[in-house]
């Protein structure tokens, strides 16, 4: 089977998860901390319900496939095809009522991301990619995604979700890149990467990401003509310290600073 065979099914996963999440958004929902006594890492009933819905659909349609999910762990992760699910990437924005969050759905084939989608059901936007191309579909219609040219970091718009999520050493390194960027903004989670693919910003730098935070975004960025790796220049699908750029010149310049 090819990625084409899964496109309609991924759309079903997005629709079903969105229908499950939206009744919870901007309501007085219960918020749990995954790591009591440590940094606040919220999870809600919406996160769990959306992942459960997607898992049921996958198991019913493709019982031989594996699943890696943020809320309910891994199953058959050594299968040829593995789904990687983050029901709400940006839960902190979600619980604060801001629509800067999305559902991330990735399909891996033999360990490599071959299709990814970010679905924002409140706004009604979908960003998808298969490494060869990337597409936006939303209130303004449907169009191909394409990164923009940016010759140097001094001209770049840089995003990170928050420097407070970085350890002290990584934050100091990030600040060296930030000092050279034209503009730095915080927030965004998965939306930052989609805006990079859409040509709205130039560079995203993050740390301590999990596979479900990034796997779906790789085919979107790559399909739009961008590049996404670890700080060490390795493939990004396992997470860790991540750098994404729309222009390879900016990626190369950022890598020199990050590893300098």
N, C-alpha and C positions, 0 to 999 in steps of 0.2 A: 504494500500500500504506500501511497505517497501522501504528502501534506495536503494535497487537494482533497483527498478523501475525508479529511478531518475538519475541513473549514466550516461546514454547516454545523457539525457537532459542537465545535468550539463556540459558535454563535449561540447554540442552545444552552451551553454551560453559562455563558455570560448573561443571557436573559433570565435563566432560572435563579442564578445567584443574585442578580440585581433585584428581581421581584421579591426575594427573601430579605434582602438588606433594607430596602427603602422604607418599609413600615417602621423600622427602628430609628431612622435618621431624624435628628432634631426632636427626640422624645426623651423622657426621663427614664433612661434605661440603666440597668445595673452594670457597674463597671468593676471588674476584678483586676487585681495586679498579679501578673504571672510570677513575679519574683518578690514576694513580700520581704521587707527589710532591706531591699536593694533599690536600684533605680526603678522608677515607675514605668512599668511595661504593661499598658492596659490591654484587656481583651473583653469583649462583650458577647452577649447572646447572639448578636448579629453576625459576628465573626464565625462563631461555632455553627450557627444554623446554615450560613451560606456555604461553608466548606462541606458540611454534611450533605447538603443537596447536591453539590457537584460530585462528591464521592459516590453517591447512590447512582447518579446518571452514568458515571464512568464504569462502575462495576456492572451495571445492567447492560451497557452497550459493548464494553471491551473488557471482559473479565480477566483476560490474560495480561492486561496492561498493569504497570506499576503506578503508584501514587506517592508523591512527597507533598505533604501539606503542613502549614504552619501550626494548625490547631490539633491535629489528630495523628501526626507522625507519618512514618513511612511504611509502605506495603509493596513488596515485590520490586524494590528499587533497582534490582539487577535485571529487570525485564528489558527487552529490546525497545519498547515504547513505555515512557514514563511521563505522567502528568505531574506538573509542579504547580501548586495552588497557594495563593495568598489571598484569602477572601476579602480582607480589607487592608491594603497597604496604605498606611497613614491613619491608623486608629486614633492617634492623639488629635488629629484634625477632625476626625469623625465625631469623637465625643464632645468636641468644642463647637460643633455645628458648622464647621467650614467644609466646603465641598472639594477640598484638595486631598482626595483619597481615591483609590480605585481598586478593582478586583484584578489580580494578575493571574493569568492562565498561560502556562507554557507546556509545550509538548517536546520531550526529548526523544531522539532516536539514537540508540547506542551511546548515550551519554551527552550528546550534543543538542542544544536547543535548535529545533527546526521550524517552530512556529510560536509566536507569542501574541498575546492580546492584553491590553489594559482597557477595562470597561469602567466608565464612570456613569452609573445609572441615573443619578440625580440630574446631572447636566445632559445626559443622553449622548455621551461621546465614547467612541471606540477607536483605539489606536492598535493596529495589527501589523505584523510583518512576518516574512518567511526567509529572511536574510538576503533575498534577491530583490525585494521591493517592500514598501511599507505604505499603509493606507490609513487615512482618517475618515471616519464617518460620524456625523453629528448634526446639530441644528443648522449648521451652515452648508450642509450637503456632504458630498464625498469627494475626496481628492487624494492624489499621491502625496506622500510625505517626502521631503527632501531637506537635508541639512543645509546650512548656509556656509559660505566661505568666510574664513577669518584667518588672517595671515600671522597674527602674533597675539600673545597673551595680553599685551597692553591694549588691544582692541576687543578683548573677550568679555562677555557676560558670564560670570561664574556663579554656580549654585551649589549649595550643600544643604541638607535638611537641617542640621544644627552642628556647629563645632563642639557643643557640649556633649555630643554623642561620641566624640573622639577621646582617646586617652591623651595625656599631656604631651607625649612625644609626637604623636600624629598631628595634634592640633598645632603644635609649633611648626611642623613642616607645612601643613595646610596654609598657615598664615603667611608663609613665604610666597606661596602662589597667589594668595589673596592680595598681597601687597602690590603685585604686578598687574592684576586684572583691572580692566576699565571699570567694572561694576561687579559687586558681590552681593548676592541676596540669599537669605536663609528661608527654609521651608520647602515644601514641594513634594517630598517623598517620590513616588513613581511619576508624578506629573512633570518633574524637572526633566527626566529622561525623555518623556514624550514631547515636551516642548523643544528639547534639543533636536529630536528627530524632525520636528515641524519647522526648524529653522528660526526659532524664536530666541535661543540662547546658544552658547558656544561650548561650555565646559561644565561638567558635574564631577565633583570629587566627594567620596564618602568612605567610611570605614565600617568594619564589623557587620557587613551585610551577610545575610543568610542566602542559601540558594533560592528560596522562594521569593526573596526580595528583588532578585535581579534576572532570573532565568528568562522570564517572559519579555523583558525589555531588550535583551540582546538581539533577537531577530528583527525587532522594530528599528533599533538604532542602526544595525548593520544594513538592513533593507533600505533605509533612508540615505545611506552613504556615509554614515559615521563610523566611529571606532570605539570599542569599549573593552577594557582589559583590567587586570589587577594593576596595582602600583608597580609590580614586578614585571609587567608585560605579559603575563600568562592569561589564558582564557578565563573569562569572568564568571562562568556558570556556577562555580562552587562558592561564590561570594567572597567575603574578605574586604580588603581595601580596594576600592573601585575608582577608576577614572574613565570618563566618557567624554568624547569630543566630537564635534561636527566636522572639524577640519584636522587632517593628520598633522599639519604643522603645529597646531595648538596642542595636540596630544603629545607630540614629541617634545615640545618645549616644557609642558607640564611634567612629563616624566623625568626630564633632566633635573628639575627643581625637587620633585618628590624623592628622587634617589641621589640627590647631590650631597 
